[in-house]
Amino acid sequence: MKLIARYDYREGVKIPKTGPVIVASNHVSYMDALALAFFLFTNGRAPRFLGKIEVFRVPIIGRILLAAEQIPVDRESKEARVALTYALQLLDMGHQVAVYPEGTLTRDSNYWPMVAKTGVARLAVISKAPVYPAAQWGTQDVLPPYSKKFRIFPRKTVRYRVGEPLDLSPWYGREDDLVAMTEATAFIMGAITDLLEEIRGEVRPKAIFDPHTSELPRTGNFRKGENKQ
């Protein structure tokens, strides 16, 4: 990992070394899972990911993730439907579970977090495990979105920040209420975006990109046909 980029990892010590924990982060590159795993591992815990199967097909990254016993999820199969149940089992066993709430690489043209799926909120509300928001920036320069070719030179820096645990107790017991879960999800994503603003030194856009109302496909490489990276 140190051969691929430089790393600026901060506040990882906030995450407990034992017990069930959910780490929720933004998603801009196929490299994200590898970089986040490296970050969390250097802070003393091996994470468990439920990640889209496309990432596991990326050379090098896929082999590393499988060797680390991470779980590929085919979002178009029955396996995707049991992802929440499996994640709950991992938390019940005391594992640290890392999640990308958006469910895919952000479709926002400037790489800001978009409206996310409600799975992370349901996972947190049902398990009552603490949720730590994490923001990362820089992986998109090392491995551009949907690309499988690393850009190692010139050397680039990947940055991570972790926030304080989020209080989701107002939504406990409301996992079947779509409105409540949408609110809880927005709360989580807002915390992630706050951290990303700090890293980027920029202000988020007023309008959050919503894949549900966009004409772009919700999953997969919507940039196919453009100039290859």
C-alpha positions, 0 to 999 in steps of 0.5 A, a space after each residue: 500500500 505504501 508503494 501506491 501512495 502517501 497516506 494522511 490518516 487521522 483520528 483513527 484512534 477514536 474507533 474502539 479496539 473491541 466490540 461491534 462498530 460500523 464505519 461509514 465512508 464516502 466512495 469515489 474509487 475502486 481503491 477505497 476498500 483497500 485504502 480504508 482497510 489499510 487505515 482501519 488495520 493500522 489502527 488495530 482492527 481488521 474490518 469486514 466489508 460487504 462490497 460490490 462484486 465489481 471491486 473484487 474483479 479489479 486486478 490486485 485489489 480483488 485478490 487482496 480483499 478475498 485473501 482478507 476474507 472480505 465478502 463480495 456482494 452481487 447486487 443483482 442476485 439474491 445474495 444482495 438481499 441477505 447482505 444486511 442479515 450477514 452484516 448484523 451477524 458480523 456485528 453480533 459477533 463483535 466485528 468491525 463492519 465497514 460500509 459505503 452507504 451510497 452503494 456505488 461510486 458517487 455519481 456527483 461530478 465533483 465527487 461529493 457524496 450523493 443521496 445514499 441507500 438506507 441500508 446503513 441506517 437500518 444496520 445501525 438502528 437494528 444492531 445499535 452498534 456505534 456508527 463512526 463517520 469517515 471521509 476519504 479523499 485522494 483515492 480517485 487520483 490514484 485509481 480514477 473512477 471505474 479505471 483499473 489502472 493505477 496512477 502511481 506517479 507522481 506520488 499522490 496523497 490519500 487522506 482519511 478523517 474519522 468523526 465522533 460516534 453518531 447518536 442514532 437513538 432517535 431512530 431506534 425501533 423505526 427500522 421499518 419506517 422508510 421516512 425515518 430511515 431516510 432521515 437517519 441516512 441523511 444524518 449519517 451522510 451529513 456527518 461524512 460530508 462535514 468531514 470531507 469539507 474539512 479534508 478538501 477545504 471546500 464547501 459542499 454543493 447546496 443540492 445533493 446529487 440524487 441517483 433516484 431522480 437522475 437519468 444515470 444508471 444507479 449502478 455500473 460504469 455510466 462513463 463507458 464510451 467516454 475517453 478511457 482512463 
